[in-house]
Amino acid sequence: MPELPEVNTVAAALQHFFAGETLAGWQSLTPRLRRPIPDRDQVKDLFGAELGQVVRIAKSIYLDFGSKQALHIHLGMTGFFSMPEKSAKPEKHEHLRLEFTSGKILAFSDPRRFGVVELAQLPLKRVPEPLAGALDAEYLAAACKGSGRTIKSLIMDQQIIAGAGNIYASEALFGVGIRPDRTAGSLAWHEIKALTASLVRVIETAIASGLDYQRKHGWFLNSETTHFPIETRVYGRAGELCEKCGRSSVENIRIAGRSSFFCPVCQKSR
């Protein structure tokens, strides 16, 4: 599933191509994804409206046309946007087309159909994101206090920290030498402070990488928009020699049903 930096890159590309465009048409190609897709009549208030901004909140994207409700999109596991020619036939997994007065077409595809397209208000109450000025150590310490959950499952909980997924949670924990299966309540203050900084650092570095990749390649919006290069030091490296200590191989365990990569030498249980 795309994590916050990948979704941020998609939102930036949407802003680049469609901000200021006026919605003229709506074509639902299938009735539902994870939830029903609005039909033309349900989105009639958006016709003739200009897309003012594209807002990313956690792993969600909102197309704000200045109406009471925005168009909320969640990519799910495999969702992506593309810009087909008007005359092009819909692709196999294409579920929705938006037409703009300029002639531009925005299509949403999702092979596994776990995505969401719906009308929704921009949320007023937001879960802190792992960004500078949004997530602080005091907040994370309060979430960890007395918790018997593993620290990795806690920082991946979207109701506690919005946007941190498997890749970046693994990288953040490796960066500060904390095992992913350690109980959150066992972390000392200095560890929580270091983990907070590490989460912010890995997320913001990935955000910058995604935007830089778009700029270098002339901006594009397709199934590859979320696939920009990122450097992982532990994620996906099971069996490889740890680059930090050079003494142990990276291991992979399951936590809350997800693969969790760590170095048993560099990341201690206490």
Secondary structure, 3 states (H helix, E strand, C coil): CCCHHHHHHHHHHHHHHHCCCEEEEEEECCCECCCECCCCCCCHHHCCCECCEEEEECCEEEEECCCCCEEEEECCCCCEEECCCCCCCCCCCEEEEEEECCCCEEEEECCCCCCEEEEECCCCCCCCCCCCCCCCHHHHHHHHCCCCCEHHHHHCCCCCCCCCCHHHHHHHHHHCCECCCCEHHHCCHHHHHHHHHHHHHHHHHHHHHHHHHHHHCCCCCCCCCCCCCCCCCCCCCCCCECCCCCCCECEEEEECCEEEEECCCCCECC
